[in-house]
Every structure is written in structure tokens, then in C-alpha cells.
Amino acid sequence: MTRTFSDLERRWRRLDRLVRMMIANWLGGMAIGVVCASLLLAFDIAGIRTLLWRSDMPIAGTAMLMLSFAFSFGGLVCAAAVMRAGDDDDDKRPPGGGRRFKLAPQQPRLAFATIPAHSRAHRSR
């Protein structure tokens, strides 16, 4: 069964907006993570590239580094996007919960109370 690009696009458009936003941000974050891991290897920061590529399994190690960066950055960007997304109905509803009562008026507080103190440290001899 072959799918054309228009079928995939229709399926993508049928997804919920929030799900589309999460997937798009996750993929963007994964791309940023792969770029950061590539830069880490390209500039050989802290000798990671030489240590990794001289090991017994350089391909597996490089793949693990790339995937860990990709999934970490993807999750971070996706979580930040979800936390920044505001619901439209949040602003229309009054804050709920809690008891509705009036607080008693508070008495004004003095910042510094001056109390005279006598000291015996400066006695005359």
C-alpha cells in the first residue's frame, strides 16, 4: 500500500493542534541536539572525539551520544513549548477554588522599635 504525500498531509492536518505543535517542537529540538553533539565532536571539546573514536566501538558510542543529545534536547524544547502554550479559555474564567471570605484588616507594623538600653561596658574607673 503506497501513500502519497497528500495522504500524509491530510493525516497530519487531522491531528490535534497541540499534538502537531508537540511533534514539530520535538523534531526541532532533536535537530538542535544533533547539531550540538556534532559541534561537540567537531571541535573535540575535552577530547571526547578522540576518546570516543579510539574506543572498541566508535560507531555505537557516537550513535549513543547523538541519540542522547537528540532526545534530551527534543524533550526540553517540547516541554518548554507546552508550558508556554496558553489555553484561550484560561483568561476567561475566574480563578477557582479556595474560600471566599474577607480578611481582617491588619495593624500597621513598626519597622524599628527604639528601646533605650543601658550598658555597663563604658564604666568610668
C-alpha positions in Angstrom: 0.0 0.0 0.0 1.7 3.2 -1.2 0.8 6.5 0.4 1.2 9.7 -1.4 2.4 13.0 0.1 -1.2 14.4 0.0 -2.5 11.5 2.1 0.2 12.1 4.7 -0.5 15.8 4.7 -4.3 15.1 5.3 -3.5 12.8 8.2 -1.1 15.5 9.6 -3.9 18.1 9.3 -6.4 15.9 11.1 -4.2 15.7 14.2 -5.0 18.0 17.1 -3.2 21.3 17.1 -1.5 20.6 20.4 -0.2 17.2 19.1 1.1 18.8 15.9 2.8 21.5 18.0 4.4 18.9 20.3 5.7 16.8 17.4 7.1 19.7 15.5 8.9 21.1 18.6 10.2 17.7 19.5 11.7 17.2 16.0 13.1 20.7 16.0 14.7 20.1 19.4 16.1 16.8 18.2 17.7 18.6 15.3 19.3 21.1 17.7 20.6 18.3 19.8 22.2 16.5 16.8 23.8 19.8 15.8 25.2 20.4 19.3 26.5 16.8 19.5 28.1 17.3 16.1 29.7 20.5 17.2 31.0 18.8 20.3 32.6 16.1 18.2 33.8 18.6 15.5 35.7 20.8 17.9 36.8 17.9 20.1 35.8 19.5 23.3 37.5 17.9 26.3 39.0 15.3 24.0 35.6 13.5 23.6 36.0 12.8 19.9 39.5 11.2 20.2 38.4 9.2 23.3 35.2 8.0 21.6 36.7 7.2 18.2 39.7 5.3 19.7 37.5 3.0 21.7 36.5 -0.5 20.8 33.0 0.6 19.5 33.2 4.1 18.0 30.0 3.8 15.9 27.9 2.6 18.8 29.3 5.3 21.1 28.8 8.0 18.5 25.2 6.9 17.9 24.5 6.8 21.7 25.9 10.4 22.0 23.9 11.7 19.1 20.7 10.0 20.3 21.1 11.1 23.9 21.6 14.7 22.8 18.7 14.4 20.4 16.2 13.0 22.8 17.3 15.3 25.7 17.1 18.5 23.6 13.9 17.3 21.9 12.2 16.7 25.2 13.4 20.0 26.6 12.2 22.0 23.6 8.8 20.2 23.6 8.3 20.7 27.3 9.1 24.4 27.0 6.7 24.8 24.2 3.9 23.0 26.0 4.5 25.1 29.2 4.5 28.3 27.1 1.3 27.4 25.2 -1.6 29.2 26.9 -5.2 28.0 26.7 -7.6 30.6 25.4 -10.3 29.7 28.0 -7.9 30.2 30.9 -8.2 34.0 30.7 -12.0 34.0 30.5 -12.7 32.0 33.7 -12.3 33.5 37.1 -9.8 31.7 39.4 -11.4 28.8 41.1 -11.0 27.0 44.4 -10.4 28.3 47.8 -12.8 30.0 50.3 -14.3 33.4 49.6 -14.1 35.5 52.8 -12.8 38.9 53.8 -9.6 39.1 55.6 -9.4 41.1 58.8 -7.6 44.4 58.4 -4.0 44.2 59.5 -2.5 46.5 62.1 0.4 48.6 60.8 3.7 47.3 61.9 6.6 49.4 63.1 9.8 48.8 61.1 12.1 49.6 64.0 11.2 50.0 67.7 13.5 52.2 69.6 14.2 50.9 73.1 16.7 52.7 75.3 19.3 50.3 76.6 21.9 50.9 79.3 25.3 49.4 79.0 27.9 48.8 81.7 30.7 48.5 79.2 31.7 52.1 79.4 32.1 52.5 83.2 34.5 55.0 84.5 37.3 53.6 86.6 
